Amino acid sequence: MAEHSILLVGAGDMGTQHAKAWAAIGQPIAAIVDMDEARLHRLSDTHAVDRRFTCYEDAMAEMHDADIVDICLPLAFHLPVTVQACAAKKHVLCEKPLARSLDEADRMDQAVKAAGIKFAVGFQRNLPPWVNFLRQDVQAGHFGHPLLFTCDSMAEVRPKRFMHDRYGNNGPVVDLLQHYFLLWETVFDAKPVDVAAFGFIAAHDRPEIAQFPEKAIDTAVVTIRYTSGDVGSVTVSWGLAAGSRIAEAPDRLIGPKRVAMPAASPGGGWTLYEGAHEVHQPFPQVNAHALQAQAFIDYVDGRREEPPSSLAVGRHLLHLSLAALRSIETGRVVEISET
Ligand SMILES: NC(=O)c1ccc[n+]([C@@H]2O[C@H](COP(=O)([O-])OP(=O)(O)OC[C@H]3O[C@@H](n4cnc5c(N)ncnc54)[C@H](O)[C@@H]3O)[C@@H](O)[C@H]2O)c1
């Protein structure tokens, strides 16, 4: 495998995960960027990276030897850093969500095509083997038909305040639910038909996010219907009071013949229920970020035709998030017709 040279932009939570992933697959990090110097030095020290920058423009101008830019910054920076990386003819792995708007997504697409570089967006959660196992089991008819894939996800106001900014990561409907949308359409092997959603801003009077003139929807029920007749549904809130300890409902895949949910046992895996009969399906523990990093390198080196998640997939998932927000705003079911 060819050795590449990574410019890691962002040393926060995702930057830390990506740095571990590059180390796990033996690809060297040439330089790290973060405007927060404490984080920059902590992550750089951990991975013995000497080249450190607080400004991504400086890093891009100086790091001629880096051939891959790995973007782990808040959503507002995905477009400008991608455009700079394209101008410098570097391949890009960009954290999800792809962009804040379809217009931004299209500008990224144009920059990527004009530069002829390879691009992937980071939906690593779809890569562990259990996702493909469920897809195959569903397609083999073991669950019967139709299906409901459902879960809920509950959290306090997010410590990363940009998550609540309408013009930042735009709340869970944009920032989080795209992982579920991708999972559902992978397992159903079908296209979305329409979306119905209700939502509101539970944390509207919380002082921690008072600085944002427009706050994101933080609490919603989003339901998508697929061409297969299957339905995906999630209840999400990032508006819980501090200290709330509410148990979340995990993923549940519900069919007329079989039901599945993650096993409660510490070893993980899934439990499949057929009436009173239960089967435990174990899966090896995997580092999904390392799977993603390897898949991206294989794509760059030509060993793989497609990226782990393409720019088009990122745009499609953003389109679904925006349709869900439109449904919340209008109180209507929104048809998914992509342009
Ligand atoms: N794939 C996943 O499962 C997953 C999970 C969490 C977050 N994310 C995504 O990853 C991205 C980053 O999120 P995070 O959780 O790592 O956030 P974070 O706040 O932990 O890290 C972001 C880092 O970017 C730095 N930064 C911000 N603006 C900068 C700038 N202009 N120049 C240089 N540094 C700057 C901050 O100092 C911070 O260290 C977001 O788009 C988020 O949605 C993806």
The ligand as an SDF file (V2000), in Angstrom:
LIG
                    3D

 44 48  0  0  0  0  0  0  0  0999 V2000
  -18.8900   10.9250   11.9690 N   0  0  0  0  0  0  0  0  0  0  0  0
  -19.3550   11.0420   13.1920 C   0  0  0  0  0  0  0  0  0  0  0  0
  -19.8750   10.0840   13.7900 O   0  0  0  0  0  0  0  0  0  0  0  0
  -19.2600   12.3640   13.8900 C   0  0  0  0  0  0  0  0  0  0  0  0
  -19.3940   12.4530   15.2820 C   0  0  0  0  0  0  0  0  0  0  0  0
  -19.2430   13.7020   15.8750 C   0  0  0  0  0  0  0  0  0  0  0  0
  -19.0140   14.8250   15.0810 C   0  0  0  0  0  0  0  0  0  0  0  0
  -18.9210   14.6940   13.7280 N   0  0  0  0  0  0  0  0  0  0  0  0
  -18.6810   15.8620   12.8530 C   0  0  0  0  0  0  0  0  0  0  0  0
  -17.3070   16.2030   12.8980 O   0  0  0  0  0  0  0  0  0  0  0  0
  -17.1630   17.6120   12.7430 C   0  0  0  0  0  0  0  0  0  0  0  0
  -16.3050   18.1290   13.9070 C   0  0  0  0  0  0  0  0  0  0  0  0
  -16.9910   17.8230   15.1160 O   0  0  0  0  0  0  0  0  0  0  0  0
  -16.2020   17.5340   16.4810 P   0  0  0  0  0  0  0  0  0  0  0  0
  -17.1380   16.7440   17.3130 O   0  0  0  0  0  0  0  0  0  0  0  0
  -14.8330   17.0030   16.2380 O   0  0  0  0  0  0  0  0  0  0  0  0
  -16.0900   19.0160   17.0560 O   0  0  0  0  0  0  0  0  0  0  0  0
  -15.0350   19.5430   18.1310 P   0  0  0  0  0  0  0  0  0  0  0  0
  -15.5590   20.8370   18.6380 O   0  0  0  0  0  0  0  0  0  0  0  0
  -14.7020   18.4650   19.1140 O   0  0  0  0  0  0  0  0  0  0  0  0
  -13.7370   19.8060   17.2390 O   0  0  0  0  0  0  0  0  0  0  0  0
  -13.6890   20.8040   16.2560 C   0  0  0  0  0  0  0  0  0  0  0  0
  -12.3240   21.4570   16.3390 C   0  0  0  0  0  0  0  0  0  0  0  0
  -12.2330   22.4260   15.2970 O   0  0  0  0  0  0  0  0  0  0  0  0
  -11.4810   23.5240   15.7820 C   0  0  0  0  0  0  0  0  0  0  0  0
  -11.8070   24.6750   14.9280 N   0  0  0  0  0  0  0  0  0  0  0  0
  -13.0140   25.2770   14.7910 C   0  0  0  0  0  0  0  0  0  0  0  0
  -12.9280   26.2440   13.8660 N   0  0  0  0  0  0  0  0  0  0  0  0
  -11.6540   26.2530   13.4160 C   0  0  0  0  0  0  0  0  0  0  0  0
  -10.9550   27.0140   12.4320 C   0  0  0  0  0  0  0  0  0  0  0  0
  -11.5530   27.9810   11.7290 N   0  0  0  0  0  0  0  0  0  0  0  0
   -9.6370   26.7590   12.2250 N   0  0  0  0  0  0  0  0  0  0  0  0
   -9.0080   25.7880   12.9350 C   0  0  0  0  0  0  0  0  0  0  0  0
   -9.6250   25.0330   13.8800 N   0  0  0  0  0  0  0  0  0  0  0  0
  -10.9200   25.2640   14.1010 C   0  0  0  0  0  0  0  0  0  0  0  0
  -11.9410   23.6780   17.2280 C   0  0  0  0  0  0  0  0  0  0  0  0
  -10.9820   24.3910   18.0040 O   0  0  0  0  0  0  0  0  0  0  0  0
  -12.0940   22.2190   17.6580 C   0  0  0  0  0  0  0  0  0  0  0  0
  -10.9140   21.7140   18.2830 O   0  0  0  0  0  0  0  0  0  0  0  0
  -18.5890   18.1940   12.6930 C   0  0  0  0  0  0  0  0  0  0  0  0
  -18.9620   18.4100   11.3560 O   0  0  0  0  0  0  0  0  0  0  0  0
  -19.4360   17.0900   13.2980 C   0  0  0  0  0  0  0  0  0  0  0  0
  -20.7530   17.0700   12.8070 O   0  0  0  0  0  0  0  0  0  0  0  0
  -19.0190   13.4920   13.1250 C   0  0  0  0  0  0  0  0  0  0  0  0
  1  2  1  0
  2  3  2  0
  2  4  1  0
  4  5  1  0
  4 44  2  0
  5  6  2  0
  6  7  1  0
  7  8  2  0
  8  9  1  0
  8 44  1  0
  9 10  1  0
  9 42  1  0
 10 11  1  0
 11 12  1  0
 11 40  1  0
 12 13  1  0
 13 14  1  0
 14 15  2  0
 14 16  1  0
 14 17  1  0
 17 18  1  0
 18 19  2  0
 18 20  1  0
 18 21  1  0
 21 22  1  0
 22 23  1  0
 23 24  1  0
 23 38  1  0
 24 25  1  0
 25 26  1  0
 25 36  1  0
 26 27  1  0
 26 35  1  0
 27 28  2  0
 28 29  1  0
 29 30  1  0
 29 35  2  0
 30 31  1  0
 30 32  2  0
 32 33  1  0
 33 34  2  0
 34 35  1  0
 36 37  1  0
 36 38  1  0
 38 39  1  0
 40 41  1  0
 40 42  1  0
 42 43  1  0
M  CHG  2   8   1  16  -1
M  END
$$$$
